[in-house]
Amino acid sequence: MNDRMIRRNLYRVLRKTGVPRERIAADASYENDMLMDATDMTCFFFYLETKFNLAIENETLPKIDSVQSTINYLQQRCA
């Protein structure tokens, strides 16, 4: 999956999670910029795993805390 598809699908997952368009940016933090709480993050990871057809290890979850860290993770996993 190329970078453009990863970004497009990630954007769709964030919108499905309920994040407003204006809060989505490459350098945005889920907790601070998008104001996502634990429930939002659980939904986000569920949608992310479903959309990209992968399972994210529990040890990796805390490292995925921003749009850029998610893109980096997906580039490694979907290459």
N, C-alpha and C positions, 0 to 999 in steps of 0.2 A: 504494500500500500504506500503510495507516494505522500509526500508532505502535505500537498494540497488537500487530498482526501482525508488525511488524519485531522487537519485543522477544521475542515468542513463538518466532519462527523462529530468532533469534539464540540464545536459550536452548537450543533443540534442537540447533543446530550445536555449541555449547559442550559439551553433554552427549555428543554423538556423538564429539567430539574426546577425551573422557575426563575432562573437568573435573568434580569432585564438586559436587553441588548447593550445599553450604554455602559454596563458594568463589565462587559467582556472585553478583555485586552490581553495581549501576550504576557505582560508583566503583572497581571492581576493575581492577587492572593485570594484563595477561596474564603478564608475566614475574615480577613480584614477588609478587602475590597468588595467582595461579593456578599458578605455578611451571611455566609452559610454556617448553620449550626450542625450538630452531630447527626440529626435526622436528615438534613439536606445532604450531608456528605454520604450517608448510607444509601440514599436514593441515587445520588450521583454515581457512586461506585457500581451499584447494581445496573444502572443504565449504561455505564461505560463498558462493563464486562459483557453485557448483552449486545451492544452495538458493535463492539470490536471482536466478539466471540473469543474472549480470553478470560482467564481466572487470575486475579491479582492476589499475590501472596500477602498474608497478614503483616509480615515484616516490612513490606513495601508501602503499605497504606500511609503511614506517617510521612513518608518522603514525598508523596504526591500532595503538595499543598498549594500549588499555583498552576496557572495555565501552562506556563513554560515547562515546569517539571513534568506535567502530564504529557505534553508534546514529546519531550525527551524520552520518557518512559515508553510511549507508544511507538516512537521511531525505532527503539531497540527491539520491542516485542513484535512489531508488525513488519519488520524488514524481511 
